[in-house]
Amino acid sequence: MAHNTSSHEKEIRDAVVIKLRELFPSARIIHELNTGHGSNRVDLAAVTTSQIITAEIKSEKDTLKRLPRQVKQFKSCSHVTIVAAHAKFFETFSYFNNRDLGFRAKEPLAAVNALEWCYPIPDYIRYPHVWDIPASQYRNPDTREVLKLLWREELITESRKHGISVKTRDTKTDLMNAMYLHMTGLEISKAACRQLRQREFAEADPQIGAY
């Protein structure tokens, strides 16, 4: 089942998918990933064996009212968060004594403190790096928020894989607390990535088996 999307959003979504595949060729692309126990759903996620890259799309028909709350949530559970927004949310500016033109996010997009990708890139910008991800944008996510991406069955699988005792009546919170105490941040990130790469989604790249 494909996600419901407008033609305006689909155009940006397709462009972002192409770029994510270029930057992360080994990643599994997932559409509509629930975060924070389902409190927010991110439009796209690229999941490698150890990193989660989230991308939220804002077309020319969208508003940015919910964006600050969305970005805060997505940043907490991923290593990079991107907002791919229509050019209407950006403005041009001059530099080098007005000899060159650049573009930057306008408020309130600029205030969300995420990596902004402008679509389409203005014709006067000739540099392909504007779609790249600088090293400064990578971060260590909140491991508890990463664990919230997983289902109970997935938490059980990863707990046992790491030698953590599991009881029949353990809740998701019980499992998450035990994993948080006994696993490193990197181990939790890899565990989440492993499960997301093999989970069945309504729309995503083919599943990648257990490893």
N, C-alpha and C positions, 0 to 999 in steps of 0.2 A: 504494500500500500504506500503510495507516494504521499509526501506531505502536501498540505494545501498551501499554495503560494501564489502570489500575483505575478504577472509577467514582469513587473518592475523589480520585484525581489529576485525572481528567477535569474534575470540577467546578471545581477551582482553575485548571486550565489554561485552560478556557473563559473564566473571569472575567479572567484575566491577558491573554488575547488581546484581549478587549473593551477593556480599559484601555489596552493598547499601541496599539491602533488609534485610540483617542481621543487619546492623547498624541502619536503619530507617524503621522498620517493618510497620509503618503506612503511609509511604510516597507513593505517586504516582510516578512511574518511567515514564519519558517522553523521547522519542528519538528525537533528532534534534530540539532543542528549539531555536528560533530566539531571539537574544538579540540586544540592541541598535538600535531599529527600523529596525531590519533585517540586520545590518551591519556585524554581526558575528553570526554563528550558533554553539551552543555547542552540543557535541555528546550526552550527557546524562544529565538529571536533575532529582534529587529526591526532590519532593515537599511535605513537611509536612504541617500542618495547619499554621505554622508561619515561616518556614525556607525553603530556596532554596539552594540546594547543587548541584553545577555544576561539571561535569567531562568531560575532554577532553581526547581523546584517540590518542596515537601515536604508530603505529605499527612499526615493523622493516623495513617496506617499506616506511615509512614516513620521511619527513625532518622536521626540527624544525624552519624553516625560519619564518613562520607566528605566531609561538607560543607566543612570547612576547606580540604582539598586542592582540591576542586572550585572553590570561590570564588577561591582564589589563582590558579588557572589561568584562570578566566573573566575576572577583573579584569585580567589581563595582556594580554588580546587584545580587550577591548571598552571602550567609552567610559563605560558604566554597567553595573553588575551588580546584579541584584535577586534576592532570595530571597523567593519567595512561599510562605509557610508557614501551616499550619493554626493556628488560634487556640490550640491546646493548647501550642504553643511560646512563648506570650506570657503575661504576667501583668498584672494591674491594679495601679495605684498611685494614691494620693491626693495632691492638691496644692492650693494656695490654702487652707491650713488645713482640709484635708479636705472642702472644699466641692465639689470636682470630682474626677472619676476620669479617669485616662488608662490607656494600655496600652503595654507595652514588651516587647521580646524577652527571654526568659529565657536563662540559660546552658544549653547552649553556643552557641545561635544568636547571642546578643549578641556573642560573642567573635570571630565571623568577619569583622566589620567590613565588612558590605555593607549595602545599602538593604533593609530588611525590610518586606514587605507582609504584613499579617495577613489571613487569610481564614477565616471571614467576619469583617468588621469588627464589633467588639462593638456591641450595640444602643445603648449609652450614648454612643457617639462619633457626633456629628452633623456633623463637618467633612469635606467631600469631599477636602480637600487631603492627607489621610493616604495617598492613593494616588498623589500627584504625586511628581515627582522634583526635589528641590532642586538648585540650581546647584552646591552643594558636592559633589554626587555625580558630576559629570562630570569625567573625567580624560583625559589623553593616554595611550593604551595603549602597550605595548612593541611597537615596529614589527616586531621579529623574530617575536614571537608572532602578530601580525596576519598576517604573510606565511605563517606555518604553516597558516593557514586555507585557503590556496589549493592547488590541484592543480598539477602540473608544467606542464600545457598552459596553465593560466590564468596562471602565472608567465611563461611564454614570451610569451603575448599581451600582457601588461602591460609586459614588458621592451621589446619591440619598439615598443609604443605610445609609450614614453618614450625611444626612441632608444638603447637599451642593446643592445650586440652580443650575439647568442646563438649558441652553437656547438651542433652536433648532439649532442655527448656531454655537454653541461652537465647536471649533476644538479640536483635541487631546491635543494640547499645552495649550489651555484655560483650559481644564479639568484637566490636570496634574498640572498646576499652582495653581488652586483652591484647589486641593487635598493636594498639598505640603504645602499650607498655613494653611489649616484647620484640617489636620490630623497629628497624631504623626508618627514617623518612624515605630513603632510596628504596628499601625493600617494599614499603607500602606503595610507593609510586609504581614500581614494577609489577606488584600484585594487581593493582587496579588496571594498569595497562593490559596485563595478560588477560584479565577477565573481560574487559571491554573489547578486546580484539577478537574474542571468540563468542561473545554474546550475540544472540539473534536480535536484529533491529528491523523496524518496518522499512527503513531505507538506509543502506550502508554498503560499503564495499563487502565482498565475500568474507565470511568468517575466517579467522586465522587460528588454526588448532592450538591446543595446549602446548606449552614449551616450558 
